Amino acid sequence: MPARLDHTIVHSSDRFASARFLTELIGAPEPKPFGPFAGVPLANGVTLDYLDGQTDSAIVSQHLAFLVSEEEFDEIFGRIKERELAYWADPMHAEPQRINHHFGGRGVYIDDPDGHSIEFITHTYV
């Protein structure tokens, strides 16, 4: 049986602020404390465990892509625009204030407060 992702750690400057940034966008419940983490459980059983930076070095940007329904995309994109967040149609930030329509779906990229690239798509790319 193939392995299934259970959780991943997302480094942050403020674990609860970063986790709340995501939960507020996706309309999820408040992050849950678990040891040194602020946990964000997702619909497919995967948990994002936000962790405060352990060193003085810069946080290395990660890319997190979320597959959402068309309705969820509308809600999330509405929150992005309501908060006047910068967004892009591509990961290289070459197409600002636009969304993409890859594979017959819609997609948008934003950066979280720690510089992680957050992508929301309505159709998987594979």
MILOGU-356594 format. One line per field, with one value per residue: residue number from 1; residue in three letters; chain; x, y, z of N, C-alpha, C, CB in turn. Coordinates in Angstrom, 2 decimals. Glycine has a CB too. Example, Ala and Ser with C-alpha at 12.3 -4.5 7.8 and 13.67 -1.06 7.14 Angstrom:
! MILOGU-356594
seq <- 1|2
type <- ALA|SER
mol <- A|A
n_xx <- 13.19|12.85
n_yy <- -5.69|-2.25
n_zz <- 7.80|7.08
ca_xx <- 12.30|13.67
ca_yy <- -4.50|-1.06
ca_zz <- 7.80|7.14
c_xx <- 13.20|12.90
c_yy <- -3.30|0.03
c_zz <- 7.80|7.87
cb_xx <- 11.31|14.08
cb_yy <- -4.47|-0.60
cb_zz <- 9.05|5.72
END
This chain:
! MILOGU-356594
seq <- 1|2|3|4|5|6|7|8|9|10|11|12|13|14|15|16|17|18|19|20|21|22|23|24|25|26|27|28|29|30|31|32|33|34|35|36|37|38|39|40|41|42|43|44|45|46|47|48|49|50|51|52|53|54|55|56|57|58|59|60|61|62|63|64|65|66|67|68|69|70|71|72|73|74|75|76|77|78|79|80|81|82|83|84|85|86|87|88|89|90|91|92|93|94|95|96|97|98|99|100|101|102|103|104|105|106|107|108|109|110|111|112|113|114|115|116|117|118|119|120|121|122|123|124|125|126
type <- MET|PRO|ALA|ARG|LEU|ASP|HIS|THR|ILE|VAL|HIS|SER|SER|ASP|ARG|PHE|ALA|SER|ALA|ARG|PHE|LEU|THR|GLU|LEU|ILE|GLY|ALA|PRO|GLU|PRO|LYS|PRO|PHE|GLY|PRO|PHE|ALA|GLY|VAL|PRO|LEU|ALA|ASN|GLY|VAL|THR|LEU|ASP|TYR|LEU|ASP|GLY|GLN|THR|ASP|SER|ALA|ILE|VAL|SER|GLN|HIS|LEU|ALA|PHE|LEU|VAL|SER|GLU|GLU|GLU|PHE|ASP|GLU|ILE|PHE|GLY|ARG|ILE|LYS|GLU|ARG|GLU|LEU|ALA|TYR|TRP|ALA|ASP|PRO|MET|HIS|ALA|GLU|PRO|GLN|ARG|ILE|ASN|HIS|HIS|PHE|GLY|GLY|ARG|GLY|VAL|TYR|ILE|ASP|ASP|PRO|ASP|GLY|HIS|SER|ILE|GLU|PHE|ILE|THR|HIS|THR|TYR|VAL
mol <- A|A|A|A|A|A|A|A|A|A|A|A|A|A|A|A|A|A|A|A|A|A|A|A|A|A|A|A|A|A|A|A|A|A|A|A|A|A|A|A|A|A|A|A|A|A|A|A|A|A|A|A|A|A|A|A|A|A|A|A|A|A|A|A|A|A|A|A|A|A|A|A|A|A|A|A|A|A|A|A|A|A|A|A|A|A|A|A|A|A|A|A|A|A|A|A|A|A|A|A|A|A|A|A|A|A|A|A|A|A|A|A|A|A|A|A|A|A|A|A|A|A|A|A|A|A
n_xx <- 0.85|0.56|2.27|0.71|0.41|0.57|1.09|2.73|5.42|5.35|7.40|7.44|7.20|5.48|3.58|0.77|-0.34|0.36|-0.90|-3.55|-3.86|-4.11|-6.34|-8.38|-8.63|-9.48|-11.76|-11.74|-11.77|-10.42|-6.87|-5.36|-3.63|-0.76|1.62|4.59|3.36|0.97|-1.78|-3.35|-5.91|-6.79|-9.25|-8.68|-7.45|-4.79|-2.52|-1.39|1.30|2.17|5.14|7.08|9.98|13.16|15.68|17.88|18.02|16.73|13.38|12.74|11.08|8.14|6.03|2.61|-0.10|-3.57|-6.35|-9.49|-13.10|-15.18|-16.99|-15.78|-13.44|-14.45|-15.28|-12.84|-11.28|-12.79|-12.29|-9.56|-9.54|-11.13|-9.46|-7.56|-5.22|-2.17|-2.10|-1.47|-1.37|0.45|3.33|5.71|5.17|4.70|2.35|0.51|-2.38|-4.16|-5.86|-5.37|-6.33|-5.81|-6.01|-8.78|-9.73|-9.55|-7.02|-5.00|-2.37|-0.95|1.06|1.95|2.26|4.89|6.16|5.64|4.46|1.19|-1.17|-4.27|-6.36|-8.79|-8.82|-6.86|-3.44|-2.46
n_yy <- -1.17|2.24|4.92|7.32|10.76|12.13|14.32|17.52|19.74|23.21|25.86|28.89|32.40|33.10|30.80|30.53|32.85|32.49|30.04|30.79|32.65|31.00|29.35|31.22|32.06|29.70|29.12|27.46|25.80|27.26|27.03|24.21|23.76|21.72|20.39|21.99|23.01|24.57|23.25|22.55|20.85|19.17|18.43|15.91|14.38|15.04|16.94|20.23|21.31|24.01|25.60|27.55|29.41|27.92|28.86|31.67|31.96|32.63|31.85|29.17|29.24|27.43|25.53|25.21|23.53|23.56|21.66|22.58|22.91|24.37|26.15|26.55|27.77|30.18|31.35|31.50|33.05|35.36|36.16|36.67|38.87|40.63|41.13|42.48|41.25|40.59|38.72|36.05|34.54|32.64|30.74|32.15|34.78|36.43|37.15|39.28|39.91|38.25|35.18|31.69|29.31|26.58|23.27|23.31|24.28|26.55|28.61|30.12|32.00|32.97|34.70|33.75|35.28|34.56|34.15|31.77|30.05|29.86|27.97|27.74|25.54|24.37|22.15|19.31|19.14|16.88
n_zz <- 0.00|-0.81|0.86|3.01|3.44|6.65|8.39|8.28|9.04|9.34|9.31|11.17|12.09|14.05|15.36|15.90|14.76|12.07|11.48|11.92|9.86|7.64|8.42|8.65|6.00|4.71|6.05|8.28|11.55|14.61|15.08|16.74|19.80|20.21|21.91|20.96|18.73|16.46|15.33|12.23|11.13|8.15|5.57|4.44|6.34|6.77|8.71|9.21|10.94|12.55|13.55|15.71|14.74|15.28|15.29|14.64|11.97|8.67|7.67|5.57|2.57|1.85|-0.37|-0.43|-1.59|-2.08|-2.81|-3.71|-3.75|-6.37|-5.20|-2.69|-3.58|-4.59|-2.16|-0.70|-2.46|-2.41|0.23|0.06|-1.70|-0.20|1.98|0.70|-0.21|-1.91|-4.92|-7.26|-10.55|-10.95|-9.78|-9.86|-9.54|-11.73|-12.90|-11.62|-9.54|-10.85|-11.76|-12.56|-15.13|-15.37|-16.68|-16.95|-14.57|-11.77|-10.34|-7.79|-6.29|-3.20|-0.76|2.50|5.82|6.51|4.15|2.85|0.02|-0.89|-2.49|-4.13|-5.77|-8.13|-9.64|-9.96|-11.08|-12.28
ca_xx <- 0.00|1.37|2.25|-0.21|0.92|-0.21|1.28|4.00|5.73|5.51|8.10|6.81|7.70|4.47|2.82|-0.68|-0.69|0.48|-1.96|-4.82|-3.91|-4.65|-7.68|-9.34|-8.85|-10.22|-12.98|-11.55|-11.76|-9.22|-5.80|-5.30|-2.28|-0.29|3.03|5.09|2.73|-0.40|-2.21|-4.47|-6.34|-7.43|-10.34|-8.23|-6.74|-3.45|-2.45|-0.26|1.75|2.98|6.15|7.88|11.36|14.04|16.99|17.84|18.11|15.49|12.47|12.81|9.74|7.58|4.86|1.50|-1.20|-4.83|-7.40|-10.77|-14.22|-15.45|-17.64|-14.76|-12.54|-15.13|-15.25|-11.45|-10.85|-13.48|-11.57|-8.28|-9.82|-11.63|-8.30|-6.66|-3.94|-1.59|-2.25|-0.88|-1.83|1.59|4.22|6.84|4.65|4.80|1.01|-0.15|-3.81|-4.84|-5.93|-5.14|-7.42|-5.14|-6.74|-10.21|-10.08|-9.05|-5.96|-4.46|-1.25|-0.71|2.14|1.52|3.13|6.28|6.69|5.27|3.57|-0.05|-1.89|-5.60|-6.75|-10.07|-8.58|-5.48|-2.63|-2.04
ca_yy <- 0.00|3.46|5.73|8.45|11.85|12.32|15.70|18.14|20.90|24.47|26.79|30.20|33.34|33.05|29.63|30.73|33.87|31.89|29.04|31.53|33.24|29.97|28.90|32.27|32.04|28.51|28.95|26.31|26.13|27.79|26.04|23.52|23.58|20.36|20.59|23.27|23.25|25.03|22.29|22.83|19.62|19.38|17.50|14.58|13.74|15.60|18.08|21.14|21.65|25.23|25.60|28.77|29.23|27.41|29.52|33.05|31.95|32.94|30.74|28.75|29.22|26.17|25.66|24.39|23.63|23.04|21.36|23.01|22.90|25.66|26.99|26.93|28.71|31.48|31.88|31.82|34.17|36.52|36.58|37.23|40.21|41.44|41.52|43.21|40.55|40.41|37.35|35.82|33.38|31.74|30.68|33.07|36.14|37.18|37.56|39.78|40.20|37.38|33.76|30.85|28.39|25.35|22.00|23.55|24.73|27.87|28.58|31.40|31.92|34.08|34.45|33.94|36.26|34.09|33.97|30.49|30.17|29.11|27.85|27.14|25.10|23.64|20.93|18.88|19.32|15.59
ca_zz <- 0.00|-0.82|2.08|3.00|4.26|7.87|8.82|7.92|9.87|8.62|10.19|11.17|13.09|15.12|14.92|15.91|13.77|10.73|11.34|11.80|8.53|6.76|8.81|8.32|4.55|4.26|6.84|9.17|12.98|15.26|15.22|18.03|20.34|20.43|22.22|20.45|17.44|16.25|14.31|11.34|10.46|6.84|5.28|4.04|7.44|6.92|9.60|9.10|12.29|12.52|14.60|15.76|14.33|16.31|15.20|14.14|10.51|7.96|7.39|4.17|2.01|1.35|-1.24|0.02|-2.55|-1.56|-3.78|-3.14|-4.70|-7.01|-4.19|-1.71|-4.24|-4.58|-0.79|-0.37|-3.30|-1.87|1.43|-0.41|-2.22|0.91|2.79|-0.20|-0.29|-3.24|-5.42|-8.58|-11.31|-11.15|-8.62|-10.00|-9.31|-12.97|-13.31|-10.41|-9.48|-11.81|-11.44|-13.74|-15.50|-15.81|-16.69|-16.84|-13.23|-11.41|-9.35|-7.34|-5.36|-2.29|0.18|3.88|6.49|6.59|2.80|2.25|-1.13|-0.69|-3.76|-4.09|-7.11|-8.19|-10.43|-9.81|-12.29|-12.85
c_xx <- 0.90|1.25|1.28|0.36|0.00|-0.12|2.60|4.18|5.97|6.17|7.51|7.46|6.75|3.48|1.32|-1.12|-0.66|-0.62|-3.31|-4.97|-4.55|-6.08|-8.73|-9.64|-9.73|-11.49|-12.92|-11.59|-10.41|-8.15|-5.75|-3.86|-1.97|1.21|3.49|4.41|1.36|-0.89|-3.43|-4.85|-7.07|-8.41|-9.88|-7.40|-5.32|-3.53|-1.22|0.08|2.69|3.87|6.92|9.32|12.26|15.40|16.80|17.90|16.73|14.67|12.56|11.38|9.35|6.41|3.80|0.34|-2.43|-5.83|-8.73|-11.86|-14.38|-16.06|-16.64|-13.78|-13.17|-15.05|-13.84|-10.99|-11.54|-12.77|-10.22|-8.51|-10.31|-10.49|-7.27|-5.26|-3.46|-1.80|-1.75|-1.49|-0.74|2.52|5.40|6.45|4.78|3.44|0.22|-1.64|-4.60|-4.93|-5.63|-6.34|-6.85|-6.07|-8.24|-10.67|-9.63|-7.99|-5.47|-3.36|-1.23|0.50|1.60|2.51|4.60|6.89|6.43|4.28|2.37|-0.81|-3.24|-5.99|-8.06|-9.94|-7.12|-4.75|-2.17|-3.23
c_yy <- 1.24|4.20|6.89|9.52|12.07|13.77|16.21|19.37|22.10|25.45|28.18|31.11|33.41|31.97|29.87|31.79|33.28|30.87|29.72|32.19|32.25|29.60|29.96|32.30|30.88|28.27|27.75|26.76|26.67|26.70|25.47|23.42|22.10|20.45|21.94|23.71|23.93|24.20|22.75|21.53|19.96|18.25|16.08|13.88|14.22|16.80|18.91|21.57|22.85|25.27|26.91|28.45|28.85|28.09|30.96|33.10|32.19|31.67|30.43|28.58|27.82|26.50|24.69|24.60|22.91|22.86|21.66|22.92|24.29|26.64|27.47|27.95|30.10|32.13|32.33|33.03|35.46|37.06|37.21|38.66|41.14|41.96|42.30|42.60|40.52|38.96|37.29|34.60|32.32|31.78|31.65|34.53|37.02|37.71|38.04|40.07|39.48|35.98|32.98|29.94|27.08|24.13|22.17|23.98|26.16|27.71|29.96|31.13|33.16|33.71|34.66|34.90|35.85|33.82|32.61|30.75|29.26|29.15|27.19|26.81|24.33|22.35|20.56|18.96|18.01|14.71
c_zz <- 0.00|0.51|1.91|3.91|5.45|8.36|8.27|8.80|8.96|9.60|10.04|12.21|14.28|14.74|14.90|14.92|12.36|10.48|11.17|10.43|7.56|7.14|8.51|6.83|4.12|5.06|7.76|10.63|13.44|15.35|16.64|18.52|20.53|20.67|21.71|19.14|17.55|15.07|13.54|10.65|9.17|6.56|4.98|5.12|7.65|7.87|9.27|10.51|12.20|13.75|14.56|15.40|15.49|16.32|14.73|12.62|9.90|7.73|5.90|3.67|1.53|0.44|-0.72|-0.93|-1.98|-2.69|-3.12|-4.20|-5.32|-6.00|-3.14|-2.31|-4.24|-3.21|-0.42|-1.17|-2.85|-0.63|1.07|-0.88|-1.11|1.78|1.98|-0.21|-1.74|-3.64|-6.85|-9.23|-11.44|-9.94|-8.70|-9.82|-10.55|-13.44|-12.09|-10.62|-10.57|-11.25|-12.70|-13.97|-16.04|-15.69|-16.48|-15.47|-13.02|-10.33|-9.01|-6.31|-4.49|-1.44|1.59|4.56|6.59|5.21|2.18|1.12|-0.94|-2.01|-3.51|-5.52|-7.04|-8.99|-10.29|-11.15|-12.91|-13.10
cb_xx <- -0.97|0.95|3.66|-1.65|1.06|0.28|1.24|4.05|6.98|4.12|9.62|5.30|7.89|3.76|3.13|-1.14|0.27|1.85|-1.98|-4.92|-2.48|-3.76|-7.71|-8.81|-7.53|-9.34|-14.16|-10.21|-12.14|-9.55|-4.44|-5.92|-2.13|-0.63|3.89|6.58|2.58|-0.49|-2.50|-4.12|-7.25|-6.36|-11.14|-7.41|-6.72|-2.86|-2.43|-0.58|2.45|2.07|7.11|7.81|11.88|14.21|17.94|19.00|18.69|15.79|11.00|13.63|9.64|7.13|5.22|1.09|-0.79|-5.40|-7.34|-10.67|-15.55|-16.38|-18.78|-13.99|-12.23|-16.59|-15.74|-10.52|-11.17|-14.93|-11.36|-7.68|-10.86|-12.60|-7.65|-6.59|-4.08|-0.07|-3.72|0.65|-2.30|2.36|4.74|7.48|5.37|5.42|0.27|0.55|-4.04|-4.11|-7.33|-3.84|-8.35|-3.87|-6.19|-10.94|-9.47|-10.21|-4.82|-5.59|0.10|-1.97|3.37|1.45|2.61|6.36|8.13|4.66|4.32|-0.90|-1.07|-6.66|-5.64|-11.16|-8.98|-5.43|-1.43|-1.05
cb_yy <- -0.01|4.37|6.24|8.02|13.14|11.36|15.81|18.51|20.62|25.02|26.81|30.07|34.75|34.46|28.46|31.11|35.08|31.23|28.09|32.60|33.64|28.72|28.56|33.63|31.98|27.29|28.83|25.59|24.91|28.34|26.67|22.11|24.34|19.40|19.46|23.17|21.96|26.61|20.97|23.96|18.79|19.45|18.01|14.69|12.29|16.03|17.64|22.38|20.43|26.50|24.39|29.42|30.50|25.94|28.74|33.85|30.62|33.64|31.07|27.41|30.21|25.24|25.38|24.74|23.02|23.98|19.87|24.46|22.47|25.47|26.24|25.69|28.25|31.31|30.82|30.62|33.89|36.16|35.39|36.38|40.14|40.61|40.28|44.68|39.11|40.80|36.89|35.66|33.81|32.12|29.28|32.89|36.79|36.32|36.39|41.02|41.71|37.38|33.37|30.02|29.04|25.12|21.08|22.33|23.82|28.80|27.74|32.31|31.75|34.38|35.38|32.56|36.51|32.83|34.21|29.51|29.83|29.71|27.04|28.10|24.22|24.52|21.13|17.44|20.17|14.88
cb_zz <- 1.22|-1.98|2.43|3.45|3.43|8.96|10.35|6.41|10.77|8.08|9.87|11.45|12.47|15.32|15.82|17.30|13.87|10.57|12.55|12.89|8.04|6.80|10.30|8.78|3.81|4.35|5.93|8.87|13.80|16.68|14.86|17.91|21.67|19.21|21.62|20.22|16.70|15.97|14.95|10.30|11.39|5.72|4.13|2.78|7.23|5.53|11.07|8.17|12.97|12.46|14.46|17.16|13.69|16.14|14.23|14.73|10.00|6.61|7.82|4.02|0.86|2.54|-2.75|1.50|-3.92|-0.47|-4.28|-2.58|-3.98|-8.22|-3.52|-1.23|-5.69|-5.00|0.21|-0.65|-4.79|-1.53|2.39|-1.56|-3.34|1.77|3.39|0.21|0.28|-3.28|-5.33|-8.46|-12.70|-12.43|-8.47|-11.36|-8.14|-14.06|-14.02|-9.93|-9.58|-13.18|-10.84|-13.59|-16.56|-14.98|-15.63|-17.23|-12.17|-10.92|-9.85|-6.74|-6.12|-1.39|-0.09|4.65|7.86|7.42|2.81|3.31|-2.45|0.49|-4.80|-3.42|-7.74|-8.81|-11.93|-9.25|-11.98|-11.93
END
